[in-house]
Amino acid sequence: MDDEFIHSLLPAVAQQADSPDTPFVAPTLQRLLNEEDIEEDEARYMIAFCLADEIERMQTTNTPFDLPRYQLLLQLLPTLPEAP
């Protein structure tokens, strides 16, 4: 997965953390920040990675954004999904 693409999603992650439409993002961020050795930039990057993974899946399969899958990916953090 392209690192530049993941970094481009960091503003979306910040917006999601504040949005009532994605109430699961802020707790995920907080949970990651409570982990030993995970800094805020790294935690945000992990969330962006999950968002990028779902966007990539959406584009590859030509299907809509799968919000439950995105939530599941976030629940699995700090383990990152495998790149296809």
Residue frames relative to the residue before (quaternion, step in Angstrom):
aa qw qx qy qz dx dy dz
M 1.0000 0.0000 0.0000 0.0000 0.00 0.00 0.00
D 0.5100 -0.6860 0.4418 0.2722 3.54 -0.94 0.92
D 0.4451 -0.7196 0.4749 0.2421 3.57 -0.66 1.16
E 0.6229 0.5436 -0.3380 0.4497 3.59 1.04 -0.75
F 0.6318 0.5231 -0.3229 0.4721 3.59 1.04 -0.82
I 0.6458 0.5151 -0.3209 0.4632 3.59 0.92 -0.87
H 0.6655 0.4965 -0.3006 0.4692 3.59 0.90 -0.90
S 0.6313 0.5405 -0.3408 0.4395 3.60 1.05 -0.66
L 0.6613 0.5101 -0.2990 0.4617 3.59 1.22 -0.40
L 0.4354 0.7213 -0.4521 0.2928 3.61 1.21 -0.12
P 0.6397 0.4949 -0.3552 0.4688 3.67 0.94 -0.64
A 0.6227 0.5293 -0.3416 0.4641 3.60 1.06 -0.67
V 0.6226 0.5307 -0.3338 0.4683 3.59 1.03 -0.77
A 0.6470 0.5090 -0.3188 0.4698 3.60 0.93 -0.86
Q 0.6558 0.5020 -0.3039 0.4749 3.57 0.98 -0.83
Q 0.6529 0.5122 -0.3125 0.4623 3.58 0.95 -0.83
A 0.6301 0.5503 -0.3349 0.4335 3.59 1.02 -0.75
D 0.7286 0.4021 -0.2195 0.5092 3.58 1.20 -0.56
S 0.6132 0.6069 -0.3295 0.3835 3.57 1.25 -0.32
P 0.4443 -0.6721 0.5180 0.2874 3.59 -1.02 0.74
D 0.5825 0.5936 -0.3653 0.4182 3.60 1.24 -0.31
T 0.7639 0.2158 -0.1318 0.5937 3.59 1.24 -0.42
P 0.0001 -0.8662 0.4995 -0.0118 3.59 0.64 1.11
F 0.6080 0.5743 -0.3408 0.4294 3.59 1.27 -0.17
V 0.5684 0.6245 -0.3838 0.3736 3.61 1.20 -0.31
A 0.6685 0.5017 -0.3151 0.4496 3.62 0.82 -0.91
P 0.6708 0.4699 -0.3301 0.4694 3.66 0.85 -0.74
T 0.6021 0.5430 -0.3574 0.4636 3.58 1.10 -0.63
L 0.6455 0.5135 -0.3156 0.4692 3.55 0.94 -0.90
Q 0.6699 0.4968 -0.3035 0.4608 3.58 0.87 -0.91
R 0.6325 0.5346 -0.3276 0.4547 3.58 0.98 -0.83
L 0.6645 0.4963 -0.3006 0.4709 3.57 0.97 -0.87
L 0.6550 0.5145 -0.3130 0.4563 3.58 1.00 -0.80
N 0.6409 0.5128 -0.3207 0.4727 3.57 1.19 -0.47
E 0.5353 0.6044 -0.4021 0.4318 3.57 1.29 -0.22
E 0.5136 -0.6291 0.4863 0.3224 3.53 -1.09 0.72
D 0.8534 0.1814 -0.1513 0.4647 3.58 -1.07 0.83
I 0.6043 0.5031 -0.4049 0.4667 3.65 1.11 0.39
E 0.2392 -0.7740 0.5773 0.1026 3.53 -0.65 1.21
E 0.6880 -0.5068 0.3238 0.4062 3.57 -1.22 0.43
D 0.6474 0.5150 -0.3307 0.4543 3.60 0.90 -0.85
E 0.6589 0.5033 -0.3036 0.4694 3.57 0.99 -0.83
A 0.6410 0.5237 -0.3220 0.4595 3.59 0.98 -0.83
R 0.6625 0.4900 -0.3042 0.4780 3.58 0.93 -0.87
Y 0.6233 0.5357 -0.3312 0.4635 3.57 1.06 -0.77
M 0.6379 0.5305 -0.3308 0.4498 3.60 0.96 -0.83
I 0.6537 0.4917 -0.3101 0.4845 3.58 0.98 -0.83
A 0.6430 0.5165 -0.3171 0.4682 3.58 0.97 -0.83
F 0.6063 0.5528 -0.3459 0.4551 3.58 1.08 -0.73
C 0.6603 0.4964 -0.3032 0.4750 3.59 0.96 -0.88
L 0.6370 0.5136 -0.3221 0.4762 3.57 1.00 -0.79
A 0.6496 0.5107 -0.3087 0.4711 3.58 0.96 -0.85
D 0.6310 0.5366 -0.3318 0.4515 3.57 1.00 -0.81
E 0.6808 0.4716 -0.2922 0.4783 3.58 0.93 -0.85
I 0.6304 0.5155 -0.3369 0.4726 3.61 0.99 -0.73
E 0.6461 0.5161 -0.3153 0.4655 3.58 0.96 -0.85
R 0.6424 0.5095 -0.3162 0.4772 3.59 0.99 -0.85
M 0.6387 0.5403 -0.3109 0.4512 3.56 0.98 -0.89
Q 0.6947 0.4668 -0.2693 0.4763 3.59 0.91 -0.91
T 0.6616 0.5211 -0.3014 0.4471 3.58 0.99 -0.83
T 0.7721 0.3481 -0.1732 0.5027 3.56 0.95 -0.91
N 0.3338 -0.7666 0.4803 0.2649 3.58 1.33 -0.13
T 0.4819 0.6231 -0.4498 0.4210 3.53 0.96 1.03
P 0.6314 -0.5494 0.3767 0.3968 3.60 -1.20 0.35
F 0.6579 -0.4736 0.4063 0.4215 3.51 -1.35 0.29
D 0.2476 -0.7763 0.5697 0.1071 3.56 -0.85 1.06
L 0.2608 -0.8154 0.5003 0.1295 3.55 0.03 1.34
P 0.6505 0.4993 -0.3460 0.4558 3.67 0.87 -0.75
R 0.6339 0.5170 -0.3385 0.4651 3.60 1.03 -0.70
Y 0.6295 0.5268 -0.3238 0.4706 3.58 0.99 -0.84
Q 0.6465 0.5098 -0.3139 0.4729 3.59 0.94 -0.86
L 0.6422 0.5204 -0.3187 0.4639 3.58 0.98 -0.82
L 0.6361 0.5221 -0.3306 0.4620 3.59 0.93 -0.85
L 0.6617 0.5008 -0.3073 0.4657 3.57 0.97 -0.84
Q 0.6306 0.5352 -0.3328 0.4529 3.58 1.04 -0.72
L 0.6731 0.5149 -0.2855 0.4475 3.58 1.10 -0.69
L 0.4987 0.6567 -0.4318 0.3656 3.59 1.23 -0.27
P 0.5250 -0.0533 -0.8452 -0.0846 1.65 -2.22 1.12
T 0.4690 0.6336 -0.4831 0.3810 3.61 1.17 0.20
L 0.2826 -0.7800 0.5377 0.1506 3.57 -0.68 1.10
P 0.5426 -0.6106 0.4525 0.3577 3.58 -1.08 0.65
E 0.5303 -0.6184 0.4772 0.3296 3.55 -1.18 0.56
A 0.4262 -0.6718 0.5416 0.2715 3.55 -1.00 0.81
P 0.5024 -0.6756 0.4411 0.3109 3.61 -0.92 0.85
